[in-house]
C-alpha cells in the first residue's frame, strides 16, 4: 500500500510495511527521498519521524529483517 503526503512543497510517497495491520502494534511506513530515508508510525502519520542516511538504513535492514 502506498500513501502520499505533501510536506515542504514536495510530495513524499510512503510505503506501509507488509507486517503492519490495522489493529496491530507493528505499523511502520517508510519513504525514500533523494538524500535520506524517512520512517514513521502509520497510526500517527503527523507524529515524529526518524530520518536516516541511506547508508544507515542499509546497515539497519539486515538487523531488522532478522527479528
Rosetta blueprint (number, residue, H / E / L):
1 X L
2 X E
3 X E
4 X E
5 X E
6 X E
7 X E
8 X L
9 X L
10 X E
11 X E
12 X E
13 X E
14 X E
15 X E
16 X E
17 X L
18 X L
19 X L
20 X L
21 X L
22 X L
23 X L
24 X L
25 X L
26 X L
27 X L
28 X E
29 X E
30 X E
31 X E
32 X E
33 X E
34 X L
35 X L
36 X E
37 X E
38 X E
39 X E
40 X E
41 X E
42 X H
43 X H
44 X H
45 X L
46 X L
47 X L
48 X L
49 X E
50 X E
51 X E
52 X E
53 X L
54 X H
55 X H
56 X H
57 X H
58 X H
59 X H
60 X H
61 X H
62 X H
63 X H
64 X H
65 X H
66 X L
67 X L
